[in-house]
Amino acid sequence: MKRTPTAEEREREAKKLRLFEELEDTWLPYLTPKDDEFYQQWQLKYPKLVLREAGAVPEELHRDVQAAFATLHQHGCLARDLVRIQGKDLLTPVARLLVGNPGCTYKYLSTRLFAAPWPARGSSVTYHAAEIAAACQTLLSLNGYLQLETAQAWEELVAKERANIDEVPVCIGPDFGLGIFDGPDEADIRSRSAYNVTLLNFMDPRKMPHLKEEPYFGMGKMAVSWHHDENLVDRSAVAVYSHSCEGPEEESEEDSPLEGRDPDTWHVGFKISWDIETPGLVIPLHQGDCYFMLDDLNATHQHCVLAGLPPRFSSTHRVAECSTGTLDYILQRCQLALQNVGDVTDSGGVALKSLEPAVLKQGEEIHNEVEFEWLRQFWFQGSRPRKCTDWWCEPMARLEEMWRRMEVATNGVLQEVRREGVPVGQRNAMVTAILASLTARQTLRREWHARCQSRAARSLPADQQPQCRPYWEKEDPSMPLPFDLTDVVSELRGLLLEPTP
């Protein structure tokens, strides 16, 4: 069955088509450091973009971070994500790994990544190798360093805005110094720089011969297409540490048609969203450079990564919006649902404490949330979340056990609905409360089962291939309800259609 695009997807596609129509056969202009007006345009149109050159970063930190990248890559901790775009499963050209606060997750393109925990204070993490432990400690140190640098850059930006000074510091060299801003917004500035995760990226362009060409400006091949970073705290900053791997001096064999951009060097491109008047900005990224996107830049502008010749790592630190994305959150949600589950009955079922429609509806919604936003997301990634550490194994086993109790609770609701003598009005209220969730559950189970068997999924290495879990056969005696809920949903719909006596 063909998937219907969402309203947001239709609007985005319409904007893209209108933009292509306006462009016709011409390229939009973009600027590089070779252009005279480059820095002026940066200050006028991209003032919340800050570059910190590699020479301004402590040499010891460079060495440690680059060693951490190499360690995690050698241990196979980074892998390409199987993401969902407009109803299709696609492999990202970039291999990734999420590292961050224990219990944090980050969701993008319908894929929830589970953070390999860095050794935060008060946490206990056992890594599969001492080298992995050291690498995660280094990323935590880098995170702390970038938090301070982001806050300083932000304070300088705020101070200059308050002083009504047009020029802002976009390029910070080794001797750059910043005063401390001691205004009332200091706490807010620091909270929006409080990175809780970093998404590591790696790509070797030599092994990716079919990268997409940048479509609007003619900037060349893209490692990452134009996008806004998703699911971040509103107006929070993003900090990126870039590392292009050194190797034999190589040059592209093809003459470059790109104006002002060396195709052998990695670049980051910026543009104002859906604006065809303002030139884009293309900034070369040298080994160890960092850049910062402050305030609402990520919302008002889009950015892309333009592939160079050597392999490249990056560590992209962000303030993930985790109100519904932490282990503590989903455990509390499950406990809330299970408050309505009483003692086990003689028949092996459970007694429900309340049959109020609002309580039943809430329980089934949480049932869906833990199954599709957590359990299936986790197992869809094969063994990837366990490459660095088994930290997530015990929590996921606990969530699965709670989910099993919810399956028993759903069966208990169905038994009440089927029980003779239940007043029609009460029965219909219970059916109405749970029907939407069970219908969605049936649809999503079918979708996830198909995704696990897609061509893209089968193309992955064996240890990265998705597992359809939880899954059970129809006659499994340990499960109170079938995996396929088609008959259950049909029965409930039929009950609502029965005439009132």
Secondary structure as the mmCIF struct_conf table of DSSP 4:
data_model
#
loop_
_struct_conf.conf_type_id
_struct_conf.id
_struct_conf.beg_label_comp_id
_struct_conf.beg_label_asym_id
_struct_conf.beg_label_seq_id
_struct_conf.end_label_comp_id
_struct_conf.end_label_asym_id
_struct_conf.end_label_seq_id
HELX_LH_PP_P HELX_LH_PP_P1 LYS A 2 THR A 6
HELX_RH_AL_P HELX_RH_AL_P1 ALA A 7 LEU A 23
TURN_TY1_P TURN_TY1_P1 GLU A 24 ASP A 25
HELX_LH_PP_P HELX_LH_PP_P2 TRP A 27 PRO A 29
STRN STRN1 TYR A 30 LEU A 31
TURN_TY1_P TURN_TY1_P2 PRO A 33 LYS A 34
BEND BEND1 ASP A 35 ASP A 35
TURN_TY1_P TURN_TY1_P3 ASP A 36 GLU A 37
HELX_RH_AL_P HELX_RH_AL_P2 PHE A 38 LYS A 45
TURN_TY1_P TURN_TY1_P4 PRO A 47 LYS A 48
STRN STRN2 LEU A 49 ARG A 52
HELX_RH_3T_P HELX_RH_3T_P1 ALA A 54 ALA A 56
BEND BEND2 VAL A 57 VAL A 57
HELX_RH_AL_P HELX_RH_AL_P3 GLU A 59 GLN A 74
TURN_TY1_P TURN_TY1_P5 HIS A 75 GLY A 76
STRN STRN3 ALA A 79 ILE A 85
TURN_TY1_P TURN_TY1_P6 GLN A 86 GLY A 87
STRN STRN4 LYS A 88 GLY A 100
BEND BEND3 ASN A 101 ASN A 101
TURN_TY1_P TURN_TY1_P7 PRO A 102 GLY A 103
STRN STRN5 CYS A 104 CYS A 104
STRN STRN6 THR A 105 TYR A 108
TURN_TY1_P TURN_TY1_P8 LEU A 109 SER A 110
STRN STRN7 THR A 111 PHE A 114
HELX_LH_PP_P HELX_LH_PP_P3 ALA A 115 ALA A 115
STRN STRN8 ALA A 116 PRO A 117
HELX_LH_PP_P HELX_LH_PP_P4 TRP A 118 TRP A 118
TURN_TY1_P TURN_TY1_P9 ARG A 121 GLY A 122
STRN STRN9 TYR A 127 TYR A 127
BEND BEND4 HIS A 128 ALA A 129
HELX_RH_AL_P HELX_RH_AL_P4 ALA A 130 ARG A 162
TURN_TY1_P TURN_TY1_P10 ALA A 163 ASN A 164
BEND BEND5 ASP A 166 ASP A 166
STRN STRN10 CYS A 171 ILE A 172
TURN_TY1_P TURN_TY1_P11 PRO A 174 ASP A 175
HELX_LH_PP_P HELX_LH_PP_P5 GLY A 179 PHE A 181
BEND BEND6 GLY A 183 GLY A 183
TURN_TY1_P TURN_TY1_P12 PRO A 184 ASP A 185
HELX_RH_AL_P HELX_RH_AL_P5 GLU A 186 SER A 191
TURN_TY1_P TURN_TY1_P13 ARG A 192 SER A 193
STRN STRN11 VAL A 197 MET A 203
HELX_RH_3T_P HELX_RH_3T_P2 PRO A 205 LYS A 207
TURN_TY1_P TURN_TY1_P14 PRO A 209 HIS A 210
HELX_LH_PP_P HELX_LH_PP_P6 LEU A 211 LYS A 212
STRN STRN12 GLU A 213 GLU A 213
HELX_LH_PP_P HELX_LH_PP_P7 GLU A 214 GLU A 214
TURN_TY1_P TURN_TY1_P15 PRO A 215 PHE A 217
STRN STRN13 LYS A 221 LYS A 221
STRN STRN14 MET A 222 HIS A 227
HELX_LH_PP_P HELX_LH_PP_P8 HIS A 228 GLU A 230
BEND BEND7 ASN A 231 ASN A 231
STRN STRN15 LEU A 232 LEU A 232
TURN_TY1_P TURN_TY1_P16 ASP A 234 ARG A 235
STRN STRN16 VAL A 238 SER A 244
HELX_LH_PP_P HELX_LH_PP_P9 CYS A 245 GLU A 246
BEND BEND8 PRO A 248 PRO A 248
BEND BEND9 GLU A 253 GLU A 254
HELX_LH_PP_P HELX_LH_PP_P10 ASP A 255 SER A 256
BEND BEND10 GLU A 259 GLY A 260
TURN_TY1_P TURN_TY1_P17 PRO A 263 ASP A 264
BEND BEND11 THR A 265 THR A 265
STRN STRN17 HIS A 267 ILE A 272
TURN_TY1_P TURN_TY1_P18 SER A 273 TRP A 274
BEND BEND12 ILE A 276 THR A 278
HELX_LH_PP_P HELX_LH_PP_P11 PRO A 279 PRO A 279
STRN STRN18 GLY A 280 PRO A 284
TURN_TY1_P TURN_TY1_P19 GLN A 287 GLY A 288
STRN STRN19 CYS A 290 MET A 293
TURN_TY1_P TURN_TY1_P20 ASP A 295 ASP A 296
HELX_RH_AL_P HELX_RH_AL_P6 LEU A 297 THR A 300
STRN STRN20 HIS A 301 LEU A 306
BEND BEND13 LEU A 309 PRO A 310
STRN STRN21 ARG A 312 ARG A 318
STRN STRN22 ALA A 320 ALA A 320
TURN_TY1_P TURN_TY1_P21 SER A 323 THR A 324
STRN STRN23 THR A 326 THR A 326
HELX_RH_AL_P HELX_RH_AL_P7 LEU A 327 LEU A 338
TURN_TY1_P TURN_TY1_P22 GLN A 339 ASN A 340
STRN STRN24 VAL A 341 VAL A 344
HELX_LH_PP_P HELX_LH_PP_P12 THR A 345 THR A 345
TURN_TY1_P TURN_TY1_P23 ASP A 346 SER A 347
BEND BEND14 GLY A 348 GLY A 348
STRN STRN25 VAL A 350 LEU A 352
BEND BEND15 LYS A 353 LYS A 353
HELX_RH_AL_P HELX_RH_AL_P8 PRO A 357 VAL A 370
HELX_RH_PI_P HELX_RH_PI_P1 GLU A 371 LEU A 375
HELX_RH_AL_P HELX_RH_AL_P9 ARG A 376 PHE A 380
TURN_TY1_P TURN_TY1_P24 GLN A 381 SER A 383
HELX_RH_3T_P HELX_RH_3T_P3 ARG A 384 ARG A 386
BEND BEND16 LYS A 387 CYS A 388
STRN STRN26 THR A 389 THR A 389
BEND BEND17 ASP A 390 ASP A 390
TURN_TY1_P TURN_TY1_P25 TRP A 391 TRP A 392
HELX_RH_AL_P HELX_RH_AL_P10 CYS A 393 ARG A 418
BEND BEND18 ARG A 419 ARG A 419
TURN_TY1_P TURN_TY1_P26 GLU A 420 GLY A 421
HELX_RH_AL_P HELX_RH_AL_P11 VAL A 424 CYS A 452
TURN_TY1_P TURN_TY1_P27 GLN A 453 GLN A 453
BEND BEND19 SER A 454 SER A 454
HELX_RH_AL_P HELX_RH_AL_P12 ARG A 455 ARG A 458
TURN_TY1_P TURN_TY1_P28 SER A 459 SER A 459
BEND BEND20 LEU A 460 LEU A 460
HELX_RH_3T_P HELX_RH_3T_P4 ALA A 462 GLN A 464
BEND BEND21 GLN A 465 GLN A 465
BEND BEND22 PRO A 470 PRO A 470
TURN_TY1_P TURN_TY1_P29 LYS A 474 GLU A 475
TURN_TY1_P TURN_TY1_P30 PRO A 477 SER A 478
BEND BEND23 PRO A 480 LEU A 481
BEND BEND24 PHE A 483 PHE A 483
HELX_RH_AL_P HELX_RH_AL_P13 THR A 486 LEU A 497
BEND BEND25 GLU A 498 GLU A 498
HELX_LH_PP_P HELX_LH_PP_P13 PRO A 499 THR A 500
#
